[in-house]
Amino acid sequence: MTNDEMISDGTENAVDTSHCNLKPRGLNIGGKEIWVVDDHQYVLLIWGRLFQIQKQPLVLVSIDYHPDTNPPFWLWAYQKAMAIDPERETELVKKFQNRMLSALEPLNLNSVEMTMDQMRNDEHINTAMELGYLSNYHMINCMEKHVYSQGHHYLVPENQFGSLKDDMFKNIGLPLKKISNEALILDIDLDYFLSPENFELDLNQNRIFADLVKQAQMITVARSKTYFDFLKTDPFTIGSCEEKLIDLLEKIIGK
């Protein structure tokens, strides 16, 4: 990282400004692409680029504190509807959502980028489903076990928040046998991790996360700093968390 990518925040610490959304940080570890964004919804553009290349949808496995599966453009449409006519909220929300979706062309990422200001950081997964970038998703999270007409949700027990151990994946009922035959994108939000100990993973005893990493055709990572800072339980910086995750990925891919 160059000095130009660091600015002072008024303390002895420096603030990393090298990460952004439209120009995500890209790494290549053992031939596997890993992309890091600040705000989770911007992974949609990365998934879109993969779709442009492969011309077929993939299956998503996402590990996150939050479920991130709200409908496309829901909050923007809801706020607009309430400002115009609260009594017609349901009708108008659907109308405004459809208007936004109709402007998107799956193979034209400029059309998707133009709408990012209207998209929240919990709306990208079902938007990707609508665009055909994903054919299915498995959403591992700590908040809700939603039941929707598409996709699957898995609720992590409170005593396993932040865990990547095999028993967590087994406890939530992730259908490992079925997933093992899929072309995957692995997506990870750093706000899932509560302490540095979450990355102390004995790979001789815990293979499920490692297998997902190796199987994934691409890995996307969201920093989600505001949520991370709110949820963390130990003195733990977003930079340290990102570094520990990348170190773990390098260890897995190198084995």
Backbone torsions as a table, in degrees:
resi	resn	phi	psi	omega
1	MET	NA	133.6	-178.5
2	THR	-86.7	164.1	178.3
3	ASN	-62.3	-30.1	-179.6
4	ASP	-66.9	-18.0	-178.6
5	GLU	-91.9	3.2	-179.2
6	MET	-121.0	136.4	173.3
7	ILE	-130.6	156.7	-179.7
8	SER	-80.4	145.3	174.7
9	ASP	-104.9	15.5	178.2
10	GLY	91.6	-0.4	177.2
11	THR	-119.9	-170.6	177.0
12	GLU	-74.2	-10.7	-179.8
13	ASN	-88.3	153.3	174.5
14	ALA	-104.9	150.7	178.4
15	VAL	-100.8	126.6	-179.4
16	ASP	-78.6	118.1	177.7
17	THR	-111.2	14.1	-177.3
18	SER	-77.4	-17.8	179.5
19	HIS	-90.2	145.2	172.7
20	CYS	-154.9	-170.8	-172.4
21	ASN	-103.1	-46.3	-179.5
22	LEU	-80.2	-16.9	173.9
23	LYS	-127.0	74.5	-175.2
24	PRO	-66.9	157.1	174.8
25	ARG	-73.8	126.2	-179.4
26	GLY	-114.3	136.4	175.2
27	LEU	-127.7	151.6	172.7
28	ASN	-125.2	111.7	-179.2
29	ILE	-115.6	110.8	179.7
30	GLY	59.4	32.2	-179.1
31	GLY	86.0	-1.0	179.5
32	LYS	-100.7	128.9	179.6
33	GLU	-80.5	133.6	175.7
34	ILE	-128.8	127.7	-176.5
35	TRP	-123.1	135.9	-177.1
36	VAL	-120.5	126.7	176.2
37	VAL	-119.8	164.5	174.7
38	ASP	-80.6	-51.1	-174.2
39	ASP	-110.4	130.1	-163.4
40	HIS	-60.0	-32.9	-175.4
41	GLN	-62.1	-20.8	-176.8
42	TYR	-75.6	-8.9	172.2
43	VAL	-65.6	-19.9	178.6
44	LEU	-55.7	-39.6	-179.7
45	LEU	-69.0	-33.9	178.1
46	ILE	-69.7	-44.1	176.5
47	TRP	-61.2	-37.1	179.1
48	GLY	-63.6	-39.1	178.1
49	ARG	-65.1	-38.3	177.0
50	LEU	-64.6	-39.6	178.3
51	PHE	-64.1	-38.7	177.7
52	GLN	-58.1	-38.6	-177.5
53	ILE	-75.8	-47.6	-172.0
54	GLN	-87.4	-23.2	179.5
55	LYS	60.7	24.6	175.3
56	GLN	-151.1	148.0	-178.6
57	PRO	-73.8	155.2	176.6
58	LEU	-115.8	171.8	176.2
59	VAL	-101.3	135.6	-178.1
60	LEU	-101.1	134.0	164.4
61	VAL	-115.8	116.5	-176.8
62	SER	-117.9	133.7	178.7
63	ILE	-116.7	118.2	-167.3
64	ASP	-156.6	152.1	171.9
65	TYR	-68.2	-36.6	-177.1
66	HIS	-104.2	154.6	-178.7
67	PRO	-72.2	-28.8	174.3
68	ASP	54.9	33.7	-178.8
69	THR	-124.3	34.7	171.9
70	ASN	-67.0	156.8	-179.6
71	PRO	-62.6	156.8	-179.1
72	PRO	-56.9	130.1	174.3
73	PHE	56.8	28.0	-173.1
74	TRP	-65.0	-49.2	-175.6
75	LEU	-65.6	-43.7	178.3
76	TRP	-59.4	-45.6	-179.1
77	ALA	-66.2	-39.5	179.7
78	TYR	-64.7	-46.5	-179.3
79	GLN	-63.7	-39.5	178.6
80	LYS	-65.8	-43.1	179.9
81	ALA	-63.7	-44.0	-179.0
82	MET	-66.2	-31.8	178.6
83	ALA	-72.2	-28.0	-177.1
84	ILE	-90.1	-50.6	-176.3
85	ASP	-163.1	93.9	-178.2
86	PRO	-57.2	-29.2	-178.6
87	GLU	-71.2	-18.5	178.9
88	ARG	-109.7	26.5	-173.2
89	GLU	-52.2	-53.9	-175.2
90	THR	-59.4	-45.9	-179.3
91	GLU	-63.2	-45.8	-175.7
92	LEU	-71.9	-37.6	178.2
93	VAL	-57.7	-47.8	179.9
94	LYS	-62.4	-40.4	-179.9
95	LYS	-61.7	-46.2	-177.1
96	PHE	-71.4	-36.2	175.3
97	GLN	-61.9	-46.0	180.0
98	ASN	-62.4	-36.6	178.9
99	ARG	-62.3	-43.8	-179.9
100	MET	-67.1	-44.4	-178.5
101	LEU	-64.5	-34.8	-178.9
102	SER	-67.2	-19.4	179.7
103	ALA	-83.5	-9.4	-175.6
104	LEU	-92.8	132.8	174.0
105	GLU	-115.1	115.2	-172.3
106	PRO	-51.5	-37.3	-177.8
107	LEU	-91.5	-3.2	177.7
108	ASN	-109.4	92.8	-174.3
109	LEU	-68.8	-19.8	174.9
110	ASN	-63.3	-36.9	179.4
111	SER	-66.8	-32.8	177.6
112	VAL	-74.3	-44.4	-179.9
113	GLU	-59.0	-35.6	-178.1
114	MET	-63.4	-20.6	-176.9
115	THR	-102.1	2.1	-172.8
116	MET	-64.4	-28.4	178.6
117	ASP	-66.8	-20.7	179.0
118	GLN	-96.6	2.3	-177.0
119	MET	-107.8	133.5	177.3
120	ARG	-86.4	167.7	-177.2
121	ASN	-80.4	13.4	173.6
122	ASP	-128.7	22.2	-175.7
123	GLU	-121.0	-0.8	-171.7
124	HIS	-75.5	-29.5	-174.3
125	ILE	-68.7	-49.0	179.4
126	ASN	-73.9	-22.7	170.6
127	THR	-66.0	-42.0	177.5
128	ALA	-62.7	-34.6	175.3
129	MET	-64.9	-44.5	179.8
130	GLU	-61.8	-36.5	-177.8
131	LEU	-81.2	-9.6	-179.5
132	GLY	84.6	9.0	177.1
133	TYR	-71.0	-30.5	178.7
134	LEU	-120.1	144.9	173.2
135	SER	-100.8	-17.4	-179.2
136	ASN	-167.1	163.1	174.1
137	TYR	-145.5	153.3	176.0
138	HIS	-125.4	107.4	-170.8
139	MET	-103.3	104.4	178.8
140	ILE	-93.2	119.9	-175.4
141	ASN	-151.4	174.7	-174.4
142	CYS	-107.7	9.4	-172.0
143	MET	-121.0	-48.9	-171.7
144	GLU	-140.7	141.5	171.6
145	LYS	-107.9	73.1	-177.7
146	HIS	-63.2	153.2	170.8
147	VAL	-123.4	103.3	179.9
148	TYR	-110.7	173.2	178.9
149	SER	-71.3	-16.9	177.5
150	GLN	-141.3	151.9	-179.0
151	GLY	81.6	170.0	-177.1
152	HIS	-138.9	142.2	-179.5
153	HIS	-120.7	144.1	-178.4
154	TYR	-134.4	124.7	-174.8
155	LEU	-96.6	120.5	178.8
156	VAL	-76.8	130.9	176.2
157	PRO	-61.1	147.2	-175.1
158	GLU	-57.1	-37.0	-178.2
159	ASN	-74.4	0.1	177.4
160	GLN	-122.4	12.9	176.3
161	PHE	-53.4	132.4	178.4
162	GLY	86.0	-6.2	-174.6
163	SER	-78.9	143.8	170.9
164	LEU	-118.1	15.2	-176.9
165	LYS	-76.5	157.6	-178.7
166	ASP	-57.4	-38.4	-175.8
167	ASP	-67.5	-27.4	174.4
168	MET	-64.0	-50.5	-178.6
169	PHE	-61.3	-36.6	179.0
170	LYS	-72.1	-39.2	-178.9
171	ASN	-64.3	-34.5	-177.1
172	ILE	-82.7	-9.0	177.6
173	GLY	79.7	26.6	176.9
174	LEU	-60.2	126.6	-175.9
175	PRO	-77.2	79.3	-170.4
176	LEU	-61.5	-39.4	-178.2
177	LYS	-63.9	-43.4	179.2
178	LYS	-66.6	-44.6	-177.2
179	ILE	-65.2	-30.1	-175.4
180	SER	-62.5	-16.5	-179.6
181	ASN	-100.0	5.5	-174.3
182	GLU	-100.3	152.2	168.1
183	ALA	-82.1	116.0	-167.4
184	LEU	-110.7	150.0	156.9
185	ILE	-109.9	129.0	173.9
186	LEU	-101.6	125.5	-176.0
187	ASP	-123.0	132.7	-174.8
188	ILE	-134.2	128.4	173.9
189	ASP	-101.2	128.1	-177.2
190	LEU	-65.0	-17.8	179.2
191	ASP	-70.7	-8.7	174.9
192	TYR	-68.2	-29.0	-173.0
193	PHE	-91.5	127.8	-173.7
194	LEU	-101.6	-20.9	-177.5
195	SER	-155.8	161.0	179.0
196	PRO	-59.5	-27.6	-178.5
197	GLU	-62.8	-21.0	178.7
198	ASN	-60.1	-23.2	-177.0
199	PHE	-95.3	-0.4	177.7
200	GLU	-84.2	74.1	-172.1
201	LEU	-104.7	116.1	176.9
202	ASP	-75.4	105.1	-175.4
203	LEU	-73.9	-12.1	173.9
204	ASN	-77.3	-25.0	-179.3
205	GLN	-104.5	-18.6	-174.0
206	ASN	-130.5	107.9	-174.1
207	ARG	-112.0	-12.8	-171.6
208	ILE	-66.2	-50.3	179.0
209	PHE	-61.5	-42.1	179.0
210	ALA	-60.3	-40.3	179.0
211	ASP	-65.9	-38.4	177.1
212	LEU	-64.1	-41.6	178.7
213	VAL	-60.5	-47.3	-177.4
214	LYS	-68.3	-33.8	-178.8
215	GLN	-75.2	-30.2	-173.7
216	ALA	-61.2	135.5	175.0
217	GLN	-79.1	-20.5	177.2
218	MET	-157.6	149.1	175.7
219	ILE	-121.4	129.0	174.7
220	THR	-115.8	144.4	-176.3
221	VAL	-131.5	132.6	174.4
222	ALA	-110.9	132.1	-179.3
223	ARG	-76.8	-42.3	176.4
224	SER	46.3	54.8	-169.8
225	LYS	-58.0	-42.3	-178.3
226	THR	-59.9	-47.0	179.5
227	TYR	-68.7	-40.1	179.0
228	PHE	-58.2	-48.5	-178.2
229	ASP	-63.3	-33.7	-179.6
230	PHE	-73.2	-36.1	-171.4
231	LEU	-92.0	-24.1	-173.4
232	LYS	-58.7	148.0	-177.9
233	THR	-108.6	-12.0	179.7
234	ASP	-122.5	162.4	169.9
235	PRO	-62.7	104.8	-164.2
236	PHE	-156.2	118.6	-177.5
237	THR	-92.8	158.5	178.3
238	ILE	-63.3	-36.1	178.4
239	GLY	-64.3	-42.1	178.4
240	SER	-65.4	-40.0	179.5
241	CYS	-62.9	-46.2	178.7
242	GLU	-61.1	-43.7	-179.8
243	GLU	-62.2	-42.4	-179.5
244	LYS	-66.5	-38.0	177.0
245	LEU	-64.8	-46.3	-179.9
246	ILE	-62.2	-40.3	177.5
247	ASP	-60.6	-41.7	178.7
248	LEU	-65.1	-42.5	178.4
249	LEU	-61.8	-41.3	178.3
250	GLU	-62.8	-40.8	179.9
251	LYS	-63.7	-42.2	-179.5
252	ILE	-68.7	-48.2	-175.5
253	ILE	-68.9	-28.2	-179.6
254	GLY	-78.4	-13.0	-176.9
255	LYS	-77.7	NA	NA
